Amino acid sequence: MLSSAKAHYRIRIAVVAFFLFFLLIWSCLPYDNKAVLIIRIKIEKIRYLAKGTFSSHDKHANPPGTYPVEISEVGMVIKTGYGTRDRLQARLETLGEGWDVENTIIAGDYSSRTARKGDLLKNVNEMEVHDVLEGLLDEEGEISDDIRGIGWELDILKHIPALELLYNTHPKKKWYLMTDDDTYTHNPSLLSVLSTLSPQDPHYVGCAIWRFAHGGSGVVFSQAAMYRIFTGNPEILEESLIEGLTAPLGDQLVAKLAMRNGMYVNEEYAVHFNGEPPRRSTATAAKACATLVGFHKLNPEEMYETQKIFGGMKEPFTWWDLWAIYGGPDFKEEEGWLGVDIKDNWDYVGWYGVEVEMRQPGTELECMSLCEERTGCLAWTWQLGKCKVGDFFTVGGYPAPGKISGVHIERMKAIETRCHGVAA
């Protein structure tokens, strides 16, 4: 008995020692270490599963309105470039109420003060483009027109200087938003989401992709987070600015800067951010009822159209709302597959989805059946014997000659019922 007790005691000591050793090693690893990131992501996924299917703000720790915020208390920086001046003009004309020189900065690779006559902005708010790369690339601070046209490479360099300019210009804002000039933000949705978080806590929010927030979808930092980044650790900031010269992605560079300051992107809030234009936005069953902040990849024509549709809305909207806004059928009135608004020359799947094998010759009816047999399938598209299905849907509307597309009505009905019972 004594030897057995000693053995158990030694096992307990070994377990405790291993645990303490693990904590010691963990505390010594950098925030952006791959092992740290993998373990953290796995833990977050387990936590999400324990919470249940995410549907709306009711799964967040706090409901909307817990921390009231007005648009005047949010600072926004719009990243632009010499090669996308037409997009910037459209964005400024569709900003909506509340965005002006008191809370908005435009960061680019040229200055509107020294721009040629044809490059001047036409905006009633008297906003100007600030050259955040001035003096960075050569001694004269000049960038030739052919170099300015390489937008992707120059955009990487803008991320951190743009955020720094925004914070230095408006240091007292509760929240800070960084977007691109082809991103549309719906103010009521943005404020609703932000009101569930305290700006006095360090928050880094956006559409999480692995370990960083996708820049085009919109990246948000709280007051506490920005203070920590741009005031608390100047050495880390300087190192990150230098790394920007060789970094592959600007939004990844921002994430690395945040992690070095002890902040990770909040994956839970990724459901609110969107990297696609309205008609290509992919809505899954899990996030359909969640509030949607905005859209990305809009050309000037789409930007004006989006503002026309959403600009007058005073309330937040959800991913599911896109279905009705863009003319989708009311599933309460439909019965069975044949009642669905199956469309010719249409595509409810869009860019993504999975191509599934069909018997030859594959017909649109077989494609429809394959979607019905596939667990979670919401939409299908058939074209010339090929079938593409998705566990999501888009509202469609882009040219799709020769395509026939539809949605799984019973599953869409279930989503509609759930979303109408959830306050967004």
N, C-alpha and C positions, 0 to 999 in steps of 0.2 A: 504493500500500500504506500509506503514511504517513497519508494523509487518511482511509483506511478505519479505521486503528487509532485515530486521533483521534476519529472518529465513534463508535466502539464505547466508547471511554473516556468520552466525553461522555454517552452513553446510560447507562452504569453510574453515573456521577456523578448524573445526573438521577434514576435509580431510587432510589439511596441517599438523595438529598435528599428525594424524595417520601416515602419510608418514614419518615425521621426527622421530617418535617413531620407525617405522619399520627400518629406516636407522640406528638408534642408536643400536637397537638389532642386526641387521645384522653385523654391524661393530664389535660387541663384540663376535660374534660367531667364533669358530676356523675354519680354512680353511677346515678341514676334517669333519665338522659337516654334518650329513645326510641331514638336511633340506637345507643347503647351496648347497650341491652337487646336490640334486634333482632339485632345482630351476635353478641352473646353467645349468644343462644338458637340461632341457626343453627350456631354452632361446636359447641354442646353436642349438637345433633341429629346432626351429622357424627360426633362422638365416639361417640355411642350406636350409630350404624350400624356403625362400625368394630368395636365390641365384639361385635356380633351381637345376636340377640333376647334381651331381658332375661327371665330365667326365675326366678331366686331370688338369694340372697345370693352365689352363686358369681360373679356379675358385679360385685359390689362389690370395692373394693380390698382389703378385709380380710374374712375369714370370721367368722361369729358366734363370740363368745367371745374375740376378740382383745383387747378392752377390757372385762373383766368388770364388770357393774353389777348391783346389787340394787335392789329397789323402794324400799328405805329411802334410797337415794342419788339418788332422783328426786323433785323437788318438783313438785306439781301445783296449779294454780289452776283452779277451776270457776267459769265466769261464769254468773250467774243474774240474775233480775229479779223484781220484785214480782209481775208478771203470770204468772210461770212457777214459782210456789212448789210446785205439785203435781209438776212434773217434777223439781225439786231433791230433794224428799223421796224420790222413787223412785230417783234416782241415788245418794243417800247410802246407801240400803238395799241397793244392789247394787254398791258400790265394790269389794268383794273384799278379800282378805287383803293387808295391807301399807300400805294408805292410812289415815292417821289424822292427828291434830293435829300430829304431828312432821314431816309432809311435805305436808300438804294445806291449802289456803286456799280459802275461798269468797268470791268478789267479786261484789257486787251493787249495786243502786241504793237499797238500804235496809239497815238494821242490825237483826239479830235481837235485839240487846240492847234496842232501843227499840221493837220491833215490838209490835203488838197481840197479845192472847192467841191469837187464831186463826191468827196468822202464825208462831208459834214452831215451830222445827224439833224433830222427834222423832228423835234419833239418839244411839246409845250412845257415840259417839266425842266427844261434847261439842263438836262443831264449831259455829262461829257464822258468820253472814253479815256480812262487812265492807262498809260503805258506802263504796266507792271514789270516789263522786261527791259526798261530803259537802262542802258549802261551795263546790262548783263552779258551781252553777246560780243560787244566790241568796245573799244575805247571811246568811240564817238557816240555810242548809244544808238546807232542807226542800224536798221535792218532793211536789206534790199527787198524790192517787191517780189522777186522770185523766191526768196527765203520766206517771206511772209505768207506765201501761198502754201507752204508746207504746214498746214494747220495742226495736224496731229502732233508733230514733234514740238511745236511751239506751245501747244495747249498744255502739255505735260509740265512745262516750266511755269505756267501761270497759276497753278492750283494754290500752292502755299502763299506766294506773294499776294494773290487775290484775297485770300482769307485774312491775311495780315493787314492789308489795306482796309478791308471792311471793319475789322476790329479796332484798328487805330483811329478810323474816322468816326465810328459809332461805338465807343467802348461801354456804353451803359444799356445796350439792348438786352432783352431777356434771352432772345434766340437769334441764331445766325444761319442763314440759308445760302448755299452756293448752288447755282444752276447754270445751265448753258443757254445760249441765245435761241435754241430751238426747243426749249422746255416751257410748258405752260403749267402754271400753278393755280389751283382753285383755292382762293383765300379761306372760305369757310371750312373746307376740309382740312387744310393745313392747321388752322387755329384749333379745330376740334381735336386733332391728334396731339398737338403740342400741349394742350390744356390737361392732358393726362400725366404729364411729367413736370417735375420741379426744375426750373432753370438754375436753381442754386445747387443742384447736383450735377456732376460731370456726365453729360449725355452726348453720345455720338450716334446719330440715327440716319438711316437711309435704306435703300434696297441692297441688302447684304448679299454679296457674291463671294463665297468662301470666307475671306477675312477682311474685306473692305466694302464700303458703300459705293455703289455705282454712281459716278459723278453726274451723268446725264439725267438720272432720275431725280436728282436733288439730294444734297447732303446737308444735314442739320447738326449744329453744335449748340449746346447750352451756354449761357453766360459763364458758368463755372468751368466748363471745358475750355472755352476760348481763353479765359484768364490763365488757366494752367499751361496752355500751349504757348501763348505769346507773351506771358509775363513771368511765369514760374521757372522755365527752363530755357534760357537763351542759348546755351551750348547745344542742346538737342535741336533747337530750331535752326541754328546755323548749319549743323551737320546735314539736316534734311534739305535745306536749300541747295547745298552743294551736291547732294545725291540726285537732285532733280535734273542735273545735267546729263545723267546716264540712266535715269529710271525708265522702265518700259511703259509704265502707266501712271498718270497723274493722280487718279483716285486711289491707287494702291500706295502711292507715296504719302498721301494724306493719312491713310489708315496706319501706315508705319509710324508716322509722326504721333498720331493719337495713341498707339500702343506703347510707344516709348514714354508717353506721359501717363501710362496706366489706364488707358481707356480702349475698350473694344467696341466695334459696331454692334448695336442692339439688334440681333436677328429677329426678335419678336415683332419689331415695328416694320420689318421689310415688306409686309403685306400691304402697307399703305402707299408704297412708292412704285412707280411704273416706268419702264424704259421704252415704251412703245407709243405710237399715236393712237387716238381713240379707236379707230376701226380695226386696228391690229392688236389691241390689248387683249392678252390671254387671261381669261377669268377661270379659275379652277373652283371646284366645289368648296374647297377648304377656305379660300379667301373671298369668295363671291360677296359675302355680306359685310366685308370690312370696308371702312371708309377709304376712298381713293383720293390721293392728294393732287395728282395731275398726270401729264403726258410728256412724251419726249419724241425726238426725231421728227418734228413738225417742220415742213417747208412753209414759206410765207403764206401761201394760199390756205394751207391747213391751219395755220396759226389764227388767221382771221376767222375761218369757219368755226374753230373751237371756241374762240371768244364770243362769237355770235350765239352759240348754243349754250355755253356755260356761264358767260359773263353776267347774265341777269339772275342766276341762281343764288339765293341768299342762304341756302342750307348746304351742309355737306352731302355728297352723293357717294354711292358704293359702286363696286365693280359690277354688281348685278344690275344697277340702274342703267348701265350703258345699253343693256338689251332693249329696254323700253324707249330710252332716249333716241336710239337710232332705228326705231321702227320694228323691233322684233314682235312676234305675235304674243298675245296674252294666253298663257297656257291654261288658265282657268276655263277657257272655252273650248280647249282642244281635247279630243279623245283618241288615243292610240296613235300609231305611227303615221297613218294616212292623214291625220289632222294637222300634222306639222307643216310649217311653211317651207317645204322643200323647194329650193330655188335652182333654176337653170342659170348658168353664167354667174355663179356665186361661190364663195368659199368661206365657210364658217371655221375652218381649221387654220388657215393663214400660213405664215412662214414655217411654223414648227409642226409637231405631230410625228406620227410613226407610219411608215408605209407598210401595209400588211399584204401578204400573199393571197391572191385569189385564183380560183379555177379559171381556165380559159374556155370561152371568152368571159372575162369578168364584167359583170353588169353593175349598174348603180344600186339595184336592189340587193345584190350580194354584198356590196360594200356597206349598205345600211344594216344588213343582218350581222355583218362582222362587228360593227360597232355595238350592236345590241348584245352580242355574245361576250364582248370584252368588258371586264369589270371596270367600272368607273368611266367608260367612254362617254363623252358628251357630244362630240361633233364628228362628222365624217365628210370627206370630199372625194368624189370620183371623177376621173378624167382618163379617157382612152384606155380603159382596162386596168388602170392603176387606182388603188384605194389608199387614202391617207386618213388616219383617225387620231383623235386627241382626247386626253382626259381633261380638257378645257374647251372653251369656245371663244370665238371672236364674233363681233357683230357683222363683220364682212363689209363689203361695199366697194372694194378696189376692183378694177377690171379683172375678170376671171373667165375669159372666153373658153367655151367647151367644157367647163366644170359644172358638176351637179353636186349640191351640198345640202346637208340637213343636220338636225340635232336630235338627241335622244329625248323624246318628250317627257317620259315619266321621270327621268333623272332631273331634267330641267324644272319640272313641276315641283319636285321635292326641294330644290334650291330656292325657287320662288317662294314657296310656303315658309321655309325657314327664314329667309331674308325679310319677308314682310312682318315677321314676328319679332325681329331684332331691331332695336333702336340704334341707328347709326350715329 
